[in-house]
Amino acid sequence: MDFWTLTRRNLLRHPLRTFLTCGAIALAIFLVCTLRSLVTTLDNTAAAARNERLWVQSAVSLFVGLPQAYQSKIEAVEGVEVVCPWQWFGGIYQDPKNFFSQFAVDPVKTFDLYPEMKVIDGSLDEFVADRRGAMVGQGLVDRFGWKVGDKIPLLGALFPHPEGSDVPWEFEIRGIYEPEANNVDNQMFLFHWEYFAETYELGEGQPPDAGTFVMRTEPGSDQKRVMREVDALFENGPQRVQTTTESEFQAQFVSMYGNVGFFVTVIGGAVLFAILLAALNTMLMAAREQTRDVGVLKALGFSDGRLFRYLLGQSFVLCLVGGAIGIGLALLLEKGIGKAFATMLPNYTVVPQTLVLAVGITLALGLLAGLLPALRARSILPVNALADR
């Protein structure tokens, strides 16, 4: 009788137990892939940022605005090529639960700064020409079923419309973009800074502040010098600023989630330890039930080494089947999880390194769960095995 026949018969001796253990392993590997992917997505977002872009924000808080007059002063710094204001809008579309990123920007400068944002429907020219036009990410199109030409009302929660707090700001979709890099959110709603500033001023009687300024430095310029000079410009106010590279700016948002890596490691480790105990218990019970079989096989001439490999192989088969199911689930549900976390964590992806880690953990589980039963089977004497009840 060959290895596969013996393995199949022994694992299916108690099919419910085998099924539950295999399912527990699959769940553990699925959780490892998912939790690890949350971390790698956050890390990759920051790593993919382009460091020729610098972000200028208030040194006090990201939620403190900067005067518009800062833009011309930043543009005058040697080595600065282009500067664009970005203002978080925070409007409500139909329901407060429909949260997504909305920014008032300079349309020409924004797409100059971000060449990785490719317009896939409509056109950039139409967006630039229409002061009430909007450019939206493909993620929002998938989420809400929007298309070019749709009129989108946003109720201004942070910036009420001057005609009344219950009057929405009206926009028309003029283009749809798809990012070519993980550092760009595919669920942004971008509209004209000038339209925002003029409308705001009608109601408030003064121009709005900019949330941040994004700038690109000239090729070959000393970025550290540029950052120091920009910070020094406003050292005495009215708002002090902090200038960082885009990767550092992105890393701030990663840090807002706390020490994600630590929590994932703790949770994942606890889950794996519990599953290891379950798998070990299954293999010990299987080995105990096969004691007489081991004695018979030894009496028939099976070597200790062969029986060791046989018991260890059973553990590997069980864990590999469970691991394969877990990895398959992680890949199958990748898009669904990405949509579920799209608001907080755009561009969720299960990277190859995570799959390699999952395979390694699966093999380690198989080894650890099967080693003790295999050693026991190797060392037991045929007479003791046959006498076992």
C-alpha positions, 0 to 999 in steps of 0.5 A: 500500500502506497503513502497516499492511500495510507494517508487518505484512509487514516485522515478520513478515518474521522472525517469530521475531525479532519475537516474541522482541523483543516478548516481551522488551519485555513482560517488561520492562514487566511487571517495571516494573509489579510492582517499582513496585507493591511500592514504591507498596503500601508507601508507600500503607500508610503514607500511608493510616494515620490520624494521630489514632491514636498508637502507643506502643512501647519506645524501645529496640526494638519487640521489648521489652515494656511493663508493663501498668501503663503503660496506665492512666497513658497513659489519664490524659494529657489529650487521650487518648480510648482506649488498647488493648494489642497483643501479637504472639503468634507462634504456629504453625498446623500448620506454621512456614511458615504465617506470619501476624500474630497479636495479643492485643487488647482486642476492643471497643477495637480495633474502636472504634479501627479503624472501617475494619475491617468485620465481614463474617461472624459478628459482633463481639458474638460475638467479644466474648462468647467469651473464646476467640473470634478475629476473622480477616481475609478474607485468612486465610479465602481462604488456609486455607479457614476459616469462622466456627465453626472451631476453630484451634489455635496452638502458642505459639512465643513464649508456650508454653501453661502446660500444656506447650510441645506443647499448643496454644492453642485459639481459635474463629473468631467473625467475619471482617473485611475492611479498607476501607483499605490501612493494615490487614492483611487477614490478621490473627488477633485474639484476647482480651487478657484470655484471653492475659494470664490464661493467660500468668500461670498459667504464668509467675506474673506478668502479660505485657507489652504489645508496644505500646499503640495510642491515639486522641486526642480531636478537636482535641487537640494530638498533639505535646503528647500524644506529648511527655507520654506519652514524659515519663511513662516517661522514667526507666523502667522502660521508656522509650517512643517515641510516634509517629503511625500513619503514622510507625509504619507507615513503620518497617516500610517502612524495614525492607525497606531502600531499596526505591525505590533498588533498584527503580530500579536493577533496573528501569533495568538491565532497561529499558536491556537491552531498549532495546538489544534493541529498537534492534538489532531495528529497525536490522536491520529497517531494514537489510533494508528499505534497497532497499525504501526506495529503491524507495519513494523512487523512486516518490515517497514523501517523506522525512518519510513514510518517517521516520514509517513506520520510526518507526511500526514501532518504536512498533507493536512496543513498544506490542504488547509493552507492552500484553502486559506491562501485561496480565500485570501486571493479570492476575497482580495477585491471584496476586502479592498472595497470594504477598507477602501475608505480608510485603506485604498489600494489593498493588495495581497503581495507575493511576499505575503503569500510566501510568508503564508506558505512558510507558516503552513510548512512550519505548522505541518512540521511542528504538528507532525514531529512529535507523533512521528518521533513516537511512531519511530521509537515504539517497539512492534511488540508494544505497539501490538499490545496497545489497546 
